[in-house]
Amino acid sequence: MNSFRQRREKILAAILEKRHVSARDLAVDLPASEATVRRDLRAMAADGEIELVYGGATLRRPSDYSFRSKGKRNVEAKRVIGRLAADLVGEDEQIFLDSGTTCFEMLPFLKARRRLSIICSSARLALELEAPGISVILLGGQYRPDRMDTVGSLATATLDQLRGYLCFIGADGLDQNFGPAAADLESADLNRRAVRNSRQTVLLVDHTKFVAASLCKVVDWELVSRIVTNRAPTPEWMDFLGARGIQVDYPEE
């Protein structure tokens, strides 16, 4: 019998693919008893990963993904990740930072760098980067007040003129079959373009992202070079990432 963690990953993958799944069908696909599947679904709903509906489960309704709201979640973990990620940036470097709150935590550790060029779509991030020796390229586009960032065709058109930078992005969820994912299409599209035009991509995710998939795929795992997180992933995740040559950085105990 598969462990709950393994069944959960398969359940999330099925929900992402089909949007709605029945407990009966999941029991056949896993395989597991229908009672076990229903217990798993209740546990996942309690963790906020899915929503229960009659006979099965579906994707969660849209949540509050504003910058202020996300900034209050797992704050200490994000600070740890921000410090580790900043250690990967040297002087005379060009980097892309996505507009998420985890990349934002890199800023206190980057301000001492000299001759650093930063590409970003976040107005708040750009304002925080006022420091000697730092050059900022702020992408134009459609402004989202809740996230304080820009998205859309103007932003991606600017990214298409840029190459050779080190790319740092976050994710709202991870799935071994689906890949890193964002909660909305606009963020996924912009980060996808940023990854494809970069020389290397570093994914910044706290431990909760390894057990919760998200809706909109960003890229395949093959385009991720490194993951920075706040604690060691499970052995199954380490095996999965190691088989794909993805290095994982986390604090030593």
N, C-alpha and C positions, 0 to 999 in steps of 0.2 A: 504494500500500500504506500502511495506517495505521502510525504510529509505535508503538513498544512502549508508550509512555505512554497513547496513545489506546486501544490494544487492551486494556491492563490495566484501564482504567476500565470498558470494556464487559464484560470478563470478571468483574470484581467485581460489577457491576450484575446480571449474569446469575446469579451464585452467590447473591447476596442474595435474588433473586427465587425461584430454584428450589432453593436449598440444595445441589444437586449438579448438576454439568454434565459432559458428556462432551467430550473433545477433538474428536471428530468433529462434534458439533452446533455447537460453537463455531467450527470452521473454516468451516462453512456460513454462520453468522450474521454473522461479522465483516466481510467474508470474508477468509480467509487460508488458507495451506496447513496441513494437520494437523501437519506437522513444526514449523512456526513456532509454532503454538498450544502444542504440547507443550513447546517451548523456553521460551515465555512462562510456562507453568504452573510449570516447574521453577524459573525465576528468582523468581517470586512466592512459591513455597513456601520458597525459600532466604531470602527477606526476611521470612518469618513471616506473610505476608498470608493464605495459604490452606493447605490440606493436600491432598497428592496421594493419590488413591485409584485403584483399578484402572480404567483407561480415561479418567480425568478428574480432577476436583478437587471439594472440598467446603469448607464453612466450617471455620475452625480450631476445635478443641475449646476449651472455656472456659479462659482464662488466669488468671493471678493479677492481679486488678484491685483488690487491697487498697490502701488509702491509702499504706501504707509502701512497697509494691512500685512503685506508679506514681510515687511521689515520687522514686525513684531514676533515673527515665528522663528524659533530655533536660533536666537540671536547669538548666543555664545558659540554654537557650532559654526555659524557663518564667519565669526571673527577668527576662529582657528583656521578655517579654510582660506580666508583672505590673507592671513599672514603666510601660510605655506605657499599659496599661489604667487604672492608677490616675490618670494624668494627665487622664483623661476625667471624673473625679469631682471636683466642687467642694464647697464647704462648704454646709451647710444642704441636704444631698442625702439622698434615700432610695434605697437600692440593694438588689438581690438578688445574692448570691454563691452559686453552686452549690458542692457539696462536693468538687469535684475539686482536684487538686494545682496546676493552673495558676492558678485563682482564688485559691488559698491564697497564692500569691506576690505578690498585690496588697497583702497586709496590712502589710508594713513601710512601704509608701508611703502608706497610708491613715491611719495612727495620728496623724498631725499634723493631720488635718482636724478642723474644729470643727462641732459640731451635725450629725453624720453618723449616720443611722439605717441599720442593716444587717439585712436579713432573710437567714437562712441555715438550712440543715438539718444543718450539720456541727458536732458537739460540739467537735472540736478547733479549728475556726475560731473558734467562740464564745469558747473559753478564751483564745485568742491575742488577742482584741479588747479585752482589759481596758486601756482607755486613756481619759483624760479627754475628754469631749465626744462619745463614741461610744455610741450606744444600740443594743442587739442584740435582735432578735426571733428566738428559736430555735424552729423548727417542731417540734412534737411528732410522734410517730408510732412506727412499728416501728424499733427501733434495730438497726443493722448494725455489730457490733463491728469487723469487718475494715476497714470504710470509715469508721467513727466518725461515721456520719450517720443520719438518720431518713428513712423513706419510707412510702408507704402512704396510706390514706384519711384518716387524721387529719392528716397533713402537707398533703395537697392541700386538705382542708377549710379549714385555716387560710389557705392561699394564696388561696382563693376569697373571703376577706374583705378582701384587700389589693389595691390598685390604684395606678397612677401612679408606680411606682418604675422605676429604670433597672436592667435585668437583665443580669447577666454570667454566661454559662455556657461550659463547655468541651464538647468532643466527643471520642469515641474514633476517629472516622473521618468523612470527608467524601466525598460522591459527588454529581456534578452532577445526576443524575436522581433519586437517592434523598433527598438532603439531608443535613444534619448528623445524626449518629447516635451512640447510646451502646451500650455493650457489654451492658447488661441492661435489662429492661423497666421495673423500678422506677425507675431513674434517669431513663430516657427519659420516663416518665409524669410525674414530678415536675417536670422541667425544661420539659416541654411546657406544663404548667399555669403555671409561672412566666413563660414567654415570653408566653403568651396574655393574662395579666393585667397585663403591664408596658406602659409607654408606649414603650419602645424596648429592643431587644436587641443586645448586643455579644457576639460569639462569639470566644472565646480559644482558639487552636489553634496548635501549633508546626508546622513545615514537614512533619513526617512524616505528619500527618493528611490532607494533600492527596493522598496516594498510597495510602491504605488506607481502604476503606469499613468500616463497622461494622454490627452486626446490627439494632439497634432504632432506628427513625426517631424523631427528636425533633419537628421541625417542617419545614414547607416553607421554601424559601429566601426567600419573600416576607416572612416574619416576622423575618428577620435584617436589621438596619440597618447593621451594621459588623462587620468582622473585624479582630482584632489578632493579629499573628503575628510570628515572629522573623526572617523573610526574605521577600523578594518571591516570591509564587507565580509559576508559569509564565505565559507570555503567554496561553495558552488559558484558564487559570483567571481571569486578570485580565479578559479579554474577557467571560467568563461572568458574573463578579460585577458588572462595570461595566454590563452590559446590564440587570441587575436593580437598579441603583441602590445596590449595597452598597459602602460605602467600605472600603478596606483600609489599615490602618496597620501599618508595619514600620520598623525602624531604617534610617536612611540609611547608605549604605556609607561 
